[in-house]
Amino acid sequence: MKPAPFTYHRARDVAGAARLLAELGDDAKVVAGGQSLVPMMSFRLARPRHLVDIGGLRELDYLRAGSDGSLRIGALTTHHTVETAPDTVLGPGFRVLRDAMGWIGHLPIRTRGTIGGSIAHGDSTAEWCLLAVLLGAEITATGPGRQRRIAARDFFHGFYTTALDPDEIVVEVAFPRPAPHAALTEFAERRGDFAIVAAAVDLDADAAGTVRGGRVALGGVAPAPVRVPEAEAVLAAGAPPHSHADLFAACAARAAEAVNPPADANGSTHYRRTLIRTLVRRACEEAIAR
C-alpha cells in the first residue's frame, strides 16, 4: 500500500521545526529515520497531512558521557551508533544499552532508526521505552520558545501516546547514572519481530555478588512499559550469591502475578505470564553475571 497524500517539509533547525509544528497543528508529524511512522503511513494507520523532516539536524546526533556518570544521547542518534559505541563512551555502566540494540529489528532498521523516534513513538514493547522507564531516564522536549524535561515515568501514557505536545520534539534522552548490573531480554516468534513480552532488570549488587535490591520493568503487558514494585519488593529482601536462584525465581513469579497482560492473537494472558516468569528470571541471571 501507499501512504495517503501529504506535504513534505524539511526543517533547518530545531526551533524552525517546532515553529512548523505549531503552525501546522495536529495534522503534522515529525519524521527522522522513519522506521516506525512510515510503515504506519503505508498501512494508513497514520495519515498526517504534513511531515516535518528533522533528519538533517546533525546537532541532535551525539553520545556524551558526563563527569557525574550520566549519559546523554541526542535524539537523532541511531540504534546502530549505540550498538557500536566504544567502551570509552558507554563503558561497563551502560553495557545494557549496547546489548539491547541487538533486539531491535534488523541491521538496516538499526542504522536508520533513531532513539528519539523510538521514544516519541511510545510503543510499549520498544527497547528504548523500556530502558528509559527502568533506568529513570529524563527526556528533553523542545517547543516554540520553550524546553522542558520529562521523567520517563511520566512520559508514556498509553498505546503510542506520550506526554509530548503536538508542537514539541524530543531532542535528548539522558540516563542519570550507570547501571552495571542491568539486562534486557525479550521473546518474539521470529528474530527481529516486535516482542510479545520484554523484561528488563537493574540489580543493586555489591562486589561480592550480594543482591540488595533492584528495579524490574516489563513491556508488552500493558499499554505502556511499566515498573513492577511487587517484584522489586522481593529483590529488596536481598540475597547472597548462593541464594540467587531462589531470589530470582521468587522475583519472577511475583512479577507474573502482579500484572494482568492482555490476551490477543499473539498469546493468552496465561501465556504472557509464563513468558514473564521466564524472562524476568533470565534477565536477573544475566544482570548478576555482569
C-alpha positions as CSV (number, residue, x, y, z in Angstrom):
1,M,0.0,0.0,0.0
2,K,1.0,3.6,-0.4
3,P,0.5,6.4,2.2
4,A,-2.2,9.0,1.9
5,P,-1.1,12.3,0.3
6,F,0.9,14.6,2.5
7,T,3.1,17.7,2.2
8,Y,6.8,17.4,3.0
9,H,8.7,20.0,5.0
10,R,12.4,19.8,5.7
11,A,13.5,21.6,8.9
12,R,16.7,23.5,9.1
13,D,17.0,23.7,12.8
14,V,15.1,22.6,16.0
15,A,13.5,26.0,16.5
16,G,12.2,26.0,12.9
17,A,10.8,22.5,13.2
18,A,9.0,23.5,16.4
19,R,7.5,26.6,14.7
20,L,6.4,24.5,11.8
21,L,4.7,22.0,14.1
22,A,2.9,24.9,15.9
23,E,1.7,26.4,12.6
24,L,0.6,23.1,11.1
25,G,-1.2,21.8,14.2
26,D,-2.4,18.2,14.8
27,D,-2.1,17.3,11.1
28,A,1.7,17.3,11.3
29,K,4.1,14.6,12.3
30,V,7.9,14.6,12.8
31,V,9.9,12.1,10.8
32,A,13.6,11.3,11.2
33,G,14.7,7.7,10.5
34,G,11.1,6.9,9.5
35,Q,11.3,3.3,10.7
36,S,8.1,3.5,12.8
37,L,6.0,6.2,11.2
38,V,6.5,5.4,7.5
39,P,5.2,1.8,7.8
40,M,2.2,3.0,9.7
41,M,1.5,5.5,7.0
42,S,1.9,2.9,4.3
43,F,-0.8,0.8,6.0
44,R,-2.8,4.0,6.5
45,L,-2.8,3.5,10.3
46,A,-1.4,7.1,10.4
47,R,-2.5,9.8,7.9
48,P,-0.6,13.0,8.7
49,R,-1.3,15.8,6.1
50,H,2.2,17.2,6.8
51,L,5.6,15.6,7.5
52,V,8.3,17.7,9.2
53,D,11.7,16.0,8.4
54,I,14.3,16.7,11.1
55,G,16.7,14.0,9.8
56,G,19.3,16.7,8.7
57,L,19.7,18.2,12.2
58,R,23.1,16.6,13.0
59,E,23.4,18.6,16.2
60,L,21.0,16.1,17.6
61,D,23.3,13.1,16.8
62,Y,25.6,12.5,19.8
63,L,26.6,10.3,22.7
64,R,28.1,12.2,25.7
65,A,29.3,10.7,28.9
66,G,29.1,13.1,31.8
67,S,31.6,13.5,34.6
68,D,28.9,12.6,37.1
69,G,28.5,9.2,35.4
70,S,25.4,10.1,33.4
71,L,24.9,9.5,29.7
72,R,23.2,11.9,27.3
73,I,22.0,10.8,23.9
74,G,20.9,13.1,21.1
75,A,17.5,12.3,19.6
76,L,18.9,11.6,16.1
77,T,21.5,9.1,17.4
78,T,20.8,5.8,15.7
79,H,20.4,2.4,17.4
80,H,23.5,1.2,15.5
81,T,25.6,4.1,16.8
82,V,24.9,2.9,20.3
83,E,25.3,-0.7,19.3
84,T,28.9,0.0,18.1
85,A,29.8,2.7,20.6
86,P,33.3,2.2,22.2
87,D,33.8,1.5,25.9
88,T,35.3,4.9,26.3
89,V,31.7,6.3,25.8
90,L,29.4,3.6,27.2
91,G,31.7,1.6,29.5
92,P,30.5,-1.2,31.7
93,G,27.9,1.1,33.3
94,F,25.8,1.3,30.2
95,R,26.6,-2.1,28.6
96,V,22.9,-2.9,28.8
97,L,22.1,-0.2,26.2
98,R,24.6,-1.6,23.7
99,D,23.4,-5.2,24.2
100,A,19.7,-4.2,24.0
101,M,20.2,-2.9,20.5
102,G,20.6,-6.4,19.1
103,W,16.9,-7.0,19.9
104,I,15.8,-4.1,17.6
105,G,14.6,-5.3,14.2
106,H,17.4,-6.0,11.8
107,L,20.6,-4.1,10.9
108,P,19.1,-1.9,8.2
109,I,16.5,-0.7,10.7
110,R,19.1,-0.1,13.4
111,T,21.2,2.0,11.0
112,R,18.2,4.3,10.2
113,G,16.0,4.2,13.3
114,T,16.7,6.8,16.0
115,I,16.5,6.9,19.7
116,G,14.3,10.0,19.8
117,G,11.9,8.5,17.2
118,S,11.5,5.3,19.3
119,I,10.9,7.3,22.5
120,A,8.4,9.6,20.8
121,H,6.6,6.7,19.1
122,G,5.8,5.2,22.6
123,D,5.5,1.5,21.7
124,S,5.1,-0.4,25.0
125,T,7.4,-3.2,23.7
126,A,10.1,-0.9,22.3
127,E,13.5,-1.4,23.9
128,W,14.3,2.3,24.4
129,C,11.0,2.9,26.1
130,L,11.5,0.0,28.4
131,L,15.1,1.1,29.3
132,A,14.0,4.6,29.9
133,V,11.5,3.5,32.4
134,L,13.8,1.0,34.1
135,L,16.8,3.4,34.4
136,G,14.9,6.6,35.3
137,A,15.7,8.4,32.1
138,E,14.9,12.1,31.5
139,I,13.5,13.1,28.1
140,T,14.1,16.7,26.9
141,A,11.4,18.1,24.6
142,T,11.6,21.4,22.7
143,G,8.7,23.5,21.6
144,P,8.4,27.1,20.3
145,G,10.3,29.2,22.8
146,R,10.4,26.6,25.5
147,Q,12.1,23.5,26.6
148,R,11.1,21.0,29.3
149,R,12.5,17.8,30.8
150,I,10.1,15.0,31.5
151,A,10.8,11.9,33.6
152,A,10.3,8.7,31.8
153,R,7.8,7.5,34.4
154,D,5.6,10.5,33.4
155,F,6.3,10.4,29.7
156,F,4.5,7.2,28.4
157,H,0.7,7.5,28.8
158,G,-0.6,4.5,26.8
159,F,-0.8,3.0,23.3
160,Y,1.5,5.2,21.2
161,T,0.6,8.1,23.5
162,T,3.1,10.2,25.3
163,A,3.4,13.5,27.2
164,L,4.7,15.3,24.1
165,D,2.6,18.3,23.0
166,P,1.8,18.4,19.2
167,D,4.4,21.2,18.7
168,E,7.2,19.5,20.7
169,I,10.2,17.5,19.5
170,V,12.3,15.1,21.5
171,V,15.8,16.4,21.4
172,E,17.7,14.4,24.1
173,V,17.4,11.3,26.3
174,A,19.5,11.4,29.5
175,F,20.3,8.4,31.7
176,P,21.3,9.8,35.1
177,R,23.5,7.0,36.5
178,P,25.4,3.9,35.4
179,A,23.6,0.5,35.6
180,P,26.4,-2.1,35.6
181,H,24.1,-4.9,36.7
182,A,21.3,-4.4,34.3
183,A,20.0,-6.6,31.4
184,L,17.1,-6.7,28.9
185,T,15.7,-9.8,27.3
186,E,12.5,-10.5,25.3
187,F,10.6,-13.1,23.3
188,A,9.3,-12.8,19.7
189,E,8.2,-15.5,17.4
190,R,10.9,-14.5,14.9
191,R,14.1,-12.7,15.4
192,G,13.6,-9.0,14.7
193,D,9.8,-9.1,15.2
194,F,8.1,-6.9,17.9
195,A,8.4,-8.6,21.3
196,I,5.4,-10.4,22.7
197,V,6.9,-9.7,26.2
198,A,10.1,-7.9,27.1
199,A,11.7,-7.8,30.6
200,A,14.5,-5.6,31.9
201,V,16.1,-5.7,35.3
202,D,18.6,-3.4,37.1
203,L,20.1,-5.0,40.2
204,D,21.8,-3.3,43.1
205,A,24.6,-5.7,43.9
206,D,28.0,-5.3,45.7
207,A,31.4,-6.6,44.5
208,A,30.9,-9.9,46.3
209,G,27.7,-10.5,44.3
210,T,25.2,-9.9,47.1
211,V,21.9,-8.5,45.8
212,R,20.5,-5.7,47.9
213,G,17.6,-4.6,45.7
214,G,16.7,-3.7,42.2
215,R,14.3,-2.5,39.6
216,V,12.1,-4.6,37.3
217,A,10.3,-3.3,34.1
218,L,8.1,-5.1,31.6
219,G,6.9,-4.3,28.1
220,G,4.0,-5.9,26.2
221,V,1.9,-6.4,29.3
222,A,0.2,-3.0,29.4
223,P,-0.5,0.0,27.2
224,A,2.9,1.5,28.3
225,P,6.1,0.0,29.7
226,V,5.7,-0.5,33.5
227,R,7.8,-0.9,36.6
228,V,6.7,-3.8,38.9
229,P,7.1,-2.6,42.5
230,E,5.8,-6.0,43.8
231,A,8.7,-7.8,42.1
232,E,11.1,-5.1,43.3
233,A,10.0,-5.7,46.9
234,V,11.2,-9.3,46.5
235,L,14.6,-8.1,45.4
236,A,14.7,-5.6,48.3
237,A,14.9,-8.6,50.7
238,G,18.3,-9.3,49.2
239,A,20.3,-12.5,48.9
240,P,24.0,-13.6,48.9
241,P,25.4,-15.4,45.8
242,H,24.4,-18.9,46.9
243,S,20.7,-17.8,47.2
244,H,20.4,-16.0,43.9
245,A,18.4,-18.8,42.2
246,D,15.7,-18.7,44.8
247,L,15.5,-14.9,44.9
248,F,15.3,-14.6,41.2
249,A,12.6,-17.3,40.9
250,A,10.6,-15.6,43.6
251,C,11.0,-12.2,41.9
252,A,9.9,-13.6,38.5
253,A,6.9,-15.3,40.0
254,R,5.8,-12.2,41.8
255,A,6.2,-10.1,38.6
256,A,3.9,-12.6,36.7
257,E,1.3,-12.4,39.5
258,A,1.4,-8.6,39.7
259,V,0.4,-7.7,36.2
260,N,-2.7,-8.5,34.0
261,P,-1.3,-8.8,30.5
262,P,-3.8,-8.7,27.6
263,A,-4.9,-11.7,25.5
264,D,-4.7,-11.2,21.7
265,A,-3.6,-13.0,18.6
266,N,0.0,-13.3,19.9
267,G,-1.0,-15.2,23.1
268,S,-3.3,-15.6,26.0
269,T,-2.9,-13.9,29.4
270,H,-1.6,-17.2,30.8
271,Y,0.9,-17.5,28.0
272,R,2.2,-14.0,28.7
273,R,2.5,-14.6,32.4
274,T,4.6,-17.7,31.6
275,L,6.8,-15.6,29.4
276,I,7.2,-13.0,32.2
277,R,8.4,-15.7,34.7
278,T,10.9,-17.0,32.3
279,L,12.2,-13.6,31.0
280,V,12.4,-11.8,34.4
281,R,14.4,-14.7,35.8
282,R,16.7,-14.8,32.8
283,A,17.2,-11.0,32.9
284,C,18.2,-11.3,36.6
285,E,20.7,-14.0,35.8
286,E,22.2,-12.0,33.0
287,A,22.4,-8.9,35.2
288,I,24.1,-10.5,38.1
289,A,26.6,-12.2,35.7
290,R,27.9,-8.8,34.9
